């Protein structure tokens, strides 16, 4: 009965079939690809592979100046050469394209001696047979949370300006953070259908310290019931246009103003959906969606803040499909964290948050390969 | 935008107007009411007032015996006097009745010079004008949270078994907690429309450390939107019938089973309402309501647990209209707390949770009276008890009137504290058997008290031969007590754990309610007179015995004396049919050694050692018991050089000797006996009030003066006598000094339970582990 937080989203909404992916633009350097990893979420598939790229490089070579010194001779010569470099590719596409993509990969996968594809995400077991049939690779499942954390560590360490603070009304909405030399310890709040809260202390030490069943699935599920809108993005659209004060009971609705002795301002939400309990009136979809979004974001914000205080952590990253670049949710989460921690903890988001699982799965595979 | 909380509920659902409140039953003693306080929530109004109640009390007054000593004159005279008692009244009713109630109050408010009514709660400003117009009192608003905390402190301190743990599948759903000597610090989670989390560190120090907007209003609001059901109670009804698994996404719905590496079982909720996102199907109202209830309860549970950990608190109380006695809610909150704290923190609920605000507001207004300086006691006769308004649990009450609830608290004359000699005050449980957990025992005792009711009524009438309306009052008493017994049959937890003690106390409260303050006064008087005549003879025959014979005779005498107890059915039958039933006969009736519980040999060995410094003796009945049983025993202790403190009831209960009576008896005995006389004179024999008016004994609520005397005199022996004090209560009480518990079992059912028979003897002598070596040192070494 109680909450848990699984970082998995899933949906079965039909995709717009008229949009087609340009596969050759996306799956680059497939010929020499090796080490595949795939992370299948509820709506998005993330693929990772490693390949070698032949590059032209300009090389310079010095002439021997000791033998004879002619004034008109250049100092060195330039030549173009071929060089092979290693590159990691990450591709994200909607689940609807998974079959097309697998076909394309199969056709272009020539030089690989790879036998295995690492897979993670809640959809991994659902598409296991399809992948094995199409690619003739054995699907090797990896623990979702381990992949997530591994991927997170990787991007925090290797990508400059990976993390950012979201400030809705600032000149620049995104305030990128400089890479910290020491990324540990940190708290990762993964908001999928539910919420999982991880305390990460080192590369290999992490613990799920908490979770909640009030997550993205709750926004989606309750939102669908309340507004008859089935698509997640549309729900967010509705929310961005709504007024929560029509549905929520504010402090001033009860006390006629602020509750000074407790330091509560009049505009604070006293009770989410508190106004919909008794009046026999209709509430707009937009207002209900907005109220729901605030309710969930505030709740997660408060939990994040409490776990951060309890574990003495100041860096708190947010990820999962509920966040995934949505300005509305980033804003409400940020607001809530600021409120609860009085600015002591900042909500941090990640540019490549959607790739964490597949990066982690890929790294797991790479580690195994390099083992003697 | 963020969360806050308030403890106000509000609703505009129309009431069933055909149900009317019986106002004269509810607003009692209004004539002398003063100091009003009102807490108006969204749906319930709670009113508090303080009034004085005129009570008949039986007073005893000694005659002047020096002038002439006639054989046939009674020792003392009994007179009925009027006494004024202070009582707090609390009434809870639905807002729909507010106007009717205000009218009623206005009409009956005669003798008051009150100008102000203290008000709190979200509805206070809404009804301000109405109240001022109707009552002609100025409404003085008080801060809600302050009132809430003040009220909470008050009930935790003054009402035994106020807090309880809810256990759905246990034999008894309510596990009442003992009053902790120190109630601070604690966390109070108040779930009104929103949630407030308050850390309380002392009477005046509290802080709102957190809160959430996901509270009762969210359940109500979202529930109404999802199910089109507008009433809070109906939503809870729906929830209790639903299956959350059809709406919630569980861990196993995602992973096909548990998520082992994270320790998440398959049945955990991964995402509340997660299944309703995409499934194109209709969900039942019941299932959605259940899922919503779980979502909210779990969330609050997790927040409570996090704040408790963050502030290092283990006592977490829940209150607010979301809880208010609803079993489904209490269950889900409890489950959630257990889950998140792995059992380290227990969710505690309060019996009078709905009254906290109004109690606090009242106390604010009454600060000049220093209500916190007194001890208060719940009056069982005037209080409805837990769940009186739950239609599920109490259909009887529901049909009788609208949903209203009352709480009355008497200001006790004496301030009550723990016996300083309790080994561990926080784990002390007075009662031996919890009848709410023991269905068989409950059945028996409820039956037993119902059976005995005729006799009690008869005796009550007989005690007031000069008052013609006594019979009518006695019938009212019968009706009231019978109703209480019926209520307790349905709700054994109404006044905390149901115990023989609470049944006895409820009867005493009901008798007092109808001005039968002391139905046994005349019987006690007769027995005391009769027993006194034999005192010197009894002492003389004891003195003729050898030391060892005498010690045994004293114990047997004390036990035989204790057979004389009108409270026990078996004995009152014999006494009434055969008044000649004498002391000697009682001795013959006693069980031969070895007794059912027999530590006499150890006691005798102890007596061969050095005397005790001071013995505290909780005495039982009037007459033969106190005069021919206790006094010779006390006399022997005094002769050994042990000081004695005799603790007797402050006011009457059954035929138990009261402090006033004991004073007169002691005077008389002192006049006859030089040992007692010099002991009284030299202050080696002291009489104290126990602070109690119960046939049982709660060692955690004793007169402060008694506690002081016990401490000053370095008391090292506690003697508890009689079935009520040593068996129904305190049988398992652990004391930090030596103790002697003596009783004769005068109830065949109880005898059966304990493996004995009628008139079996319990003689329990206990030495706490850390005192054992010292006493052994003094035991004379005899060559083997």
Contacts between the chains, C-beta under 8 A, distances in Angstrom:
chain1	res1	chain2	res2	distance
A	1	B	244	7.1
A	1	B	267	6.9
A	1	B	268	7.2
A	1	B	269	6.0
A	1	B	294	5.9
A	1	B	298	7.4
A	1	B	332	7.8
A	1	B	335	6.3
A	1	B	339	7.9
A	2	B	268	6.0
A	2	B	269	6.3
A	2	B	294	8.0
A	2	B	298	5.0
A	2	B	301	7.6
A	2	B	335	7.0
A	2	B	336	5.6
A	2	B	339	4.3
A	2	B	340	7.3
A	3	B	268	6.9
A	3	B	269	5.3
A	3	B	270	7.6
A	3	B	272	7.2
A	3	B	298	5.3
A	3	B	299	7.8
A	3	B	302	7.2
A	4	B	251	5.3
A	4	B	259	7.4
A	4	B	262	7.8
A	4	B	264	4.5
A	4	B	268	4.0
A	4	B	269	6.6
A	4	B	270	5.1
A	5	B	270	6.9
A	6	B	251	6.3
A	6	B	254	5.1
A	6	B	255	7.3
A	6	B	259	6.9
A	6	B	264	7.8
A	6	B	270	4.3
A	6	B	271	7.3
A	8	B	254	5.1
A	8	B	270	7.8
A	10	B	254	7.8
A	10	B	278	7.6
A	11	B	277	7.4
A	11	B	278	5.8
A	12	B	278	5.6
A	13	B	278	7.2
A	122	B	254	5.2
A	122	B	255	7.4
A	125	B	256	7.0
A	143	B	261	5.7
A	145	B	261	7.2
A	145	B	262	6.3
A	146	B	261	7.8
A	192	B	271	7.8
A	193	B	249	5.8
A	193	B	254	7.3
A	193	B	270	5.9
A	193	B	271	3.6
A	193	B	274	4.8
A	194	B	249	7.6
A	194	B	269	7.5
A	194	B	270	4.4
A	194	B	271	4.3
A	194	B	272	7.9
A	194	B	274	7.2
A	196	B	262	7.8
A	208	B	262	4.8
A	208	B	263	7.8
A	210	B	302	7.4
A	212	B	298	7.9
A	212	B	299	6.9
A	212	B	302	6.7
A	213	B	248	7.0
A	213	B	268	8.0
A	213	B	269	4.1
A	213	B	270	6.4
A	213	B	271	5.7
A	213	B	272	4.3
A	213	B	274	7.9
A	213	B	294	8.0
A	213	B	295	6.5
A	213	B	298	6.4
A	214	B	214	7.8
A	214	B	272	5.6
A	214	B	295	6.2
A	214	B	299	6.0
A	215	B	271	5.6
A	216	B	271	7.5
A	217	B	249	5.7
A	217	B	270	7.5
A	217	B	271	3.1
A	217	B	272	7.4
A	217	B	273	6.8
A	217	B	274	3.4
A	217	B	277	5.9
A	218	B	271	6.0
A	218	B	272	4.7
A	218	B	273	5.0
A	218	B	274	6.9
A	218	B	295	7.2
A	220	B	273	8.0
A	220	B	274	7.7
A	220	B	277	3.7
A	220	B	278	7.8
A	221	B	247	7.5
A	221	B	249	8.0
A	221	B	271	7.2
A	221	B	272	7.4
A	221	B	273	3.2
A	221	B	274	5.5
A	221	B	275	6.7
A	221	B	276	3.9
A	221	B	277	4.2
A	222	B	222	7.1
A	222	B	226	8.0
A	222	B	272	7.9
A	222	B	273	4.7
A	222	B	276	7.1
A	223	B	277	7.8
A	224	B	276	5.8
A	224	B	277	5.4
A	224	B	278	7.6
A	225	B	226	5.9
A	225	B	273	7.1
A	225	B	276	5.2
A	225	B	283	7.2
A	225	B	288	7.2
A	226	B	222	8.0
A	226	B	225	5.9
A	226	B	226	7.3
A	230	B	277	7.7
A	230	B	278	6.9
A	232	B	277	7.7
A	244	B	1	7.7
A	247	B	221	7.4
A	248	B	213	7.0
A	249	B	193	5.7
A	249	B	194	7.6
A	249	B	217	5.7
A	249	B	221	8.0
A	251	B	4	5.3
A	251	B	6	7.5
A	254	B	6	5.2
A	254	B	8	5.9
A	254	B	122	4.9
A	254	B	193	7.4
A	255	B	6	7.6
A	255	B	122	7.3
A	256	B	125	6.7
A	259	B	4	7.3
A	259	B	6	7.6
A	261	B	143	5.5
A	261	B	145	7.2
A	261	B	146	7.7
A	262	B	4	7.9
A	262	B	145	6.1
A	262	B	196	7.9
A	262	B	208	4.9
A	263	B	208	7.9
A	264	B	4	4.7
A	267	B	1	7.0
A	268	B	1	6.7
A	268	B	2	5.8
A	268	B	3	7.2
A	268	B	4	4.5
A	269	B	1	5.8
A	269	B	2	6.5
A	269	B	3	6.2
A	269	B	4	6.8
A	269	B	194	7.5
A	269	B	213	4.2
A	270	B	3	7.9
A	270	B	4	4.6
A	270	B	5	6.5
A	270	B	6	5.4
A	270	B	193	5.9
A	270	B	194	4.5
A	270	B	213	6.5
A	270	B	217	7.5
A	271	B	5	7.9
A	271	B	6	7.7
A	271	B	192	7.8
A	271	B	193	3.6
A	271	B	194	4.3
A	271	B	213	5.7
A	271	B	215	5.6
A	271	B	216	7.5
A	271	B	217	3.1
A	271	B	218	6.0
A	271	B	221	7.2
A	272	B	194	7.8
A	272	B	213	4.3
A	272	B	214	5.6
A	272	B	217	7.4
A	272	B	218	4.7
A	272	B	221	7.4
A	272	B	222	7.9
A	273	B	217	6.7
A	273	B	218	5.0
A	273	B	220	7.9
A	273	B	221	3.2
A	273	B	222	4.7
A	273	B	225	7.1
A	274	B	193	4.8
A	274	B	194	7.2
A	274	B	213	7.9
A	274	B	217	3.4
A	274	B	218	6.9
A	274	B	220	7.7
A	274	B	221	5.5
A	275	B	221	6.7
A	276	B	221	3.9
A	276	B	222	7.1
A	276	B	224	5.8
A	276	B	225	5.2
A	277	B	11	7.3
A	277	B	217	5.9
A	277	B	220	3.8
A	277	B	221	4.3
A	277	B	223	7.9
A	277	B	224	5.5
A	277	B	230	7.6
A	277	B	232	7.7
A	278	B	10	7.2
A	278	B	11	5.7
A	278	B	12	5.3
A	278	B	13	7.5
A	278	B	220	7.8
A	278	B	224	7.4
A	278	B	230	6.5
A	280	B	230	7.8
A	283	B	225	7.2
A	288	B	225	7.2
A	294	B	1	6.1
A	294	B	213	8.0
A	295	B	213	6.4
A	295	B	214	6.2
A	295	B	218	7.1
A	298	B	1	7.0
A	298	B	2	5.4
A	298	B	3	5.8
A	298	B	212	7.8
A	298	B	213	6.3
A	299	B	212	6.9
A	299	B	214	6.0
A	299	B	299	6.3
A	301	B	2	7.8
A	302	B	2	7.6
A	302	B	3	6.8
A	302	B	210	7.4
A	302	B	212	6.6
A	302	B	303	7.1
A	303	B	302	7.0
A	303	B	303	7.6
A	303	B	306	7.4
A	306	B	210	7.9
A	306	B	303	7.4
A	306	B	306	4.3
A	306	B	307	7.3
A	306	B	310	6.6
A	307	B	306	7.3
A	309	B	310	6.2
A	310	B	306	6.5
A	310	B	309	6.1
A	310	B	310	5.8
A	335	B	1	6.1
A	335	B	2	7.8
A	336	B	1	7.5
A	336	B	2	6.1
A	339	B	1	7.0
A	339	B	2	4.2
A	340	B	2	6.8
